[in-house]
Amino acid sequence: MEKRVLFDFDIEFTNGGGIQGQKFRLDIEGDDISDEELAQYIVEDMRLLMVDKVSILNKKIINEKHKRQD
C-alpha cells in the first residue's frame, strides 16, 4: 500500500489573516515527512505569498492509495 500523510495545518500571514486546513491528505514518498518539508510543500503548492508561520498539527502517516495524478 502507498503512504499518505493526514494532518491539520494553520498558516499565518505577515500582513494579517491566515488559513487553516483540517484532515488534509497528501501523497508522500517513503514512510515519513518532516513538519518543515510538509509546510514548505503546502506553501509552494498553493503558491502562497507573505507566509509568516506554518503549524502542522495531528500529523499521521496512513496506508492509502495515492490520489494525485502527475
Contacts in CASP RR format, 6 or more apart in sequence:
PFRMAT RR
TARGET T0000
AUTHOR 0000-0000-0000
METHOD contacts of the structure
MODEL  1
MEKRVLFDFDIEFTNGGGIQGQKFRLDIEGDDISDEELAQYIVEDMRLLM
VDKVSILNKKIINEKHKRQD
1 63 0 8 1.000
1 64 0 8 1.000
1 65 0 8 1.000
2 27 0 8 1.000
2 63 0 8 1.000
2 64 0 8 1.000
2 65 0 8 1.000
2 66 0 8 1.000
3 27 0 8 1.000
3 28 0 8 1.000
3 29 0 8 1.000
3 30 0 8 1.000
3 31 0 8 1.000
3 61 0 8 1.000
3 62 0 8 1.000
3 63 0 8 1.000
3 64 0 8 1.000
4 25 0 8 1.000
4 26 0 8 1.000
4 27 0 8 1.000
4 28 0 8 1.000
4 61 0 8 1.000
4 62 0 8 1.000
4 63 0 8 1.000
4 64 0 8 1.000
4 66 0 8 1.000
4 67 0 8 1.000
5 25 0 8 1.000
5 26 0 8 1.000
5 28 0 8 1.000
5 33 0 8 1.000
5 38 0 8 1.000
5 59 0 8 1.000
5 60 0 8 1.000
5 61 0 8 1.000
5 62 0 8 1.000
6 23 0 8 1.000
6 24 0 8 1.000
6 25 0 8 1.000
6 58 0 8 1.000
6 59 0 8 1.000
6 60 0 8 1.000
6 61 0 8 1.000
6 62 0 8 1.000
7 24 0 8 1.000
7 26 0 8 1.000
7 38 0 8 1.000
7 56 0 8 1.000
7 57 0 8 1.000
7 58 0 8 1.000
7 59 0 8 1.000
7 60 0 8 1.000
8 20 0 8 1.000
8 21 0 8 1.000
8 22 0 8 1.000
8 23 0 8 1.000
8 24 0 8 1.000
8 56 0 8 1.000
8 57 0 8 1.000
8 58 0 8 1.000
9 20 0 8 1.000
9 21 0 8 1.000
9 24 0 8 1.000
9 38 0 8 1.000
9 39 0 8 1.000
9 42 0 8 1.000
9 54 0 8 1.000
9 55 0 8 1.000
9 56 0 8 1.000
9 57 0 8 1.000
10 18 0 8 1.000
10 19 0 8 1.000
10 20 0 8 1.000
10 21 0 8 1.000
10 54 0 8 1.000
10 55 0 8 1.000
10 57 0 8 1.000
11 18 0 8 1.000
11 19 0 8 1.000
11 20 0 8 1.000
11 42 0 8 1.000
11 43 0 8 1.000
11 48 0 8 1.000
11 51 0 8 1.000
11 53 0 8 1.000
11 54 0 8 1.000
11 55 0 8 1.000
12 18 0 8 1.000
12 51 0 8 1.000
12 52 0 8 1.000
12 53 0 8 1.000
12 54 0 8 1.000
13 48 0 8 1.000
13 50 0 8 1.000
13 51 0 8 1.000
13 52 0 8 1.000
14 50 0 8 1.000
14 51 0 8 1.000
14 52 0 8 1.000
15 50 0 8 1.000
25 62 0 8 1.000
25 64 0 8 1.000
25 67 0 8 1.000
26 33 0 8 1.000
26 38 0 8 1.000
26 41 0 8 1.000
27 66 0 8 1.000
27 67 0 8 1.000
27 68 0 8 1.000
28 61 0 8 1.000
31 61 0 8 1.000
32 61 0 8 1.000
33 41 0 8 1.000
33 61 0 8 1.000
35 56 0 8 1.000
35 59 0 8 1.000
38 56 0 8 1.000
38 59 0 8 1.000
39 54 0 8 1.000
39 56 0 8 1.000
42 48 0 8 1.000
42 54 0 8 1.000
43 51 0 8 1.000
43 54 0 8 1.000
END
